[in-house]
Amino acid sequence: MRYTKKPRIFLEMKPNIDTKGRAARGGIALVFFLAGVCLVSQAPVFAGIFILIGLFCAFEAWRAWCAIRACGIKLPF
């Protein structure tokens, strides 16, 4: 049986933010998610976009990983 490699995306997503950054992304996720839920009846397309952004921010907080920092841009938190 041949050894198969794991997908590289999860191996390269090393934590690059600290607890303060995780809390900031968690707060941003909550704001976007709640805004999306509030907009569902009025603007479903924007609500879906806001909910997706909120879910991505929650993923960043959960993995202690920031996509912007992974691109090499420095952030204050």
HELIX and SHEET records of a PDB file:
HELIX    1   1 ARG A    8  GLU A   12  1                                   5    
HELIX    2   2 THR A   19  LEU A   39  1                                  21    
HELIX    3   3 PRO A   44  ARG A   63  1                                  20    
HELIX    4   4 ALA A   67  ALA A   70  1                                   4    
END                                                                             
